[in-house]
Amino acid sequence: MNLNQITVPSLDVSKSISFYKKLGLQLIVHSHARYARFVCPDGKASFSIHQVEALPKGDGVWVYFECKDLDMYVEELLNKGLLFDELPNDKSWLWREARLKDPEGNQLILYYAGENRLNPPWRID
């Protein structure tokens, strides 16, 4: 089994498309106003947006995008006008992360974990 895609809710798919294109995803499907799908620039994962009548309550959706040169990538996004809630910093779980929200409030975490992504020191064998 392999993860194919993540889909996030949106009230305004067109606004979300603009945001995710600025984030660096490549739009590959936009067949109607209620749905769009992107491919990530590295790897084979895809990411989609689906129009909903109401957004989920509470913490909502959290999506992690791995970036090899996180600090440089965040700098590029800042220069494009994207606003971050948290700039790149090292976490106790051995990942370096930056956080921002999409137009609908979905939490996006851009991160780099290297070997610790799948093999942290506390991994269960």
C-alpha positions in Angstrom: 0.0 0.0 0.0 1.1 3.6 -0.7 -0.5 6.9 0.0 -1.9 8.4 -3.2 -3.3 11.8 -2.2 -4.6 14.0 0.5 -7.8 16.1 0.0 -8.5 19.2 1.9 -11.8 21.1 2.2 -12.4 24.5 0.7 -15.2 27.0 0.5 -13.5 28.7 -2.5 -11.6 26.3 -4.7 -10.3 29.1 -7.1 -8.8 31.0 -4.2 -7.2 27.8 -2.9 -5.8 26.9 -6.4 -4.0 30.3 -6.5 -2.5 29.7 -3.0 -1.3 26.1 -3.7 0.2 27.1 -7.1 2.2 29.9 -5.2 3.2 27.2 -2.7 4.8 25.3 -5.6 2.3 22.5 -6.4 1.6 21.8 -10.1 -2.1 21.9 -11.1 -3.0 18.7 -13.0 -6.9 18.5 -12.7 -9.5 21.2 -12.6 -12.5 19.7 -14.3 -15.1 21.8 -12.6 -15.4 24.5 -9.9 -15.7 22.1 -7.0 -12.4 20.1 -7.4 -8.8 20.5 -8.3 -5.8 18.2 -8.0 -2.1 18.9 -7.9 1.1 16.9 -8.1 3.9 17.6 -5.7 7.1 18.7 -7.4 9.1 15.9 -5.9 7.9 12.3 -5.7 4.6 10.9 -6.9 2.2 12.1 -4.3 -0.8 14.2 -5.3 -2.9 16.7 -3.3 -6.4 17.9 -4.0 -9.0 20.4 -3.0 -12.7 19.7 -2.7 -15.4 22.3 -2.3 -17.5 21.9 0.8 -20.6 23.7 2.2 -18.9 24.2 5.6 -15.4 23.8 6.9 -14.7 21.2 9.7 -14.7 22.5 13.3 -11.8 22.3 15.7 -8.2 21.7 14.6 -9.2 20.6 11.1 -6.7 19.1 8.7 -2.9 19.1 9.1 -0.8 18.4 6.0 3.0 17.9 6.0 5.1 18.7 3.0 8.7 17.6 3.1 11.3 20.1 1.7 15.0 19.3 1.4 16.2 22.9 1.7 13.5 24.1 4.1 15.0 27.5 5.0 15.6 28.5 1.4 12.2 27.4 0.3 10.5 29.3 3.1 12.5 32.4 2.1 11.2 32.0 -1.5 7.6 31.7 -0.3 8.0 34.8 2.0 9.2 36.7 -1.1 6.1 35.6 -2.9 4.0 37.1 -0.1 3.0 34.0 1.8 2.6 34.6 5.5 3.9 32.0 8.1 2.7 31.4 11.6 6.0 29.9 12.5 9.3 30.2 10.7 11.7 27.3 10.4 12.9 26.0 13.7 14.2 22.7 15.2 11.7 20.5 17.1 12.3 18.1 19.9 11.1 15.3 17.7 14.2 16.0 15.5 12.4 17.7 12.6 12.9 21.2 11.3 9.5 22.8 10.6 7.8 25.9 9.4 4.0 26.4 9.7 1.4 28.4 7.7 -2.3 28.1 7.0 -4.0 27.9 3.6 -6.9 30.3 2.8 -9.4 28.0 4.5 -7.4 27.6 7.7 -6.0 24.1 7.0 -2.6 23.8 8.8 0.3 23.2 6.6 3.7 22.1 8.0 6.7 22.4 5.7 9.5 20.3 7.2 12.7 18.5 6.8 13.5 15.4 8.9 16.1 13.5 6.9 16.7 10.1 8.4 14.5 10.9 11.3 11.4 11.0 9.1 11.0 7.2 9.2 13.8 6.2 11.5 13.8 8.3 14.7 15.8 7.1 17.6 12.6 5.9 19.3 11.3 3.9 16.3 9.6 0.7 17.2 11.1 -2.4 15.5 
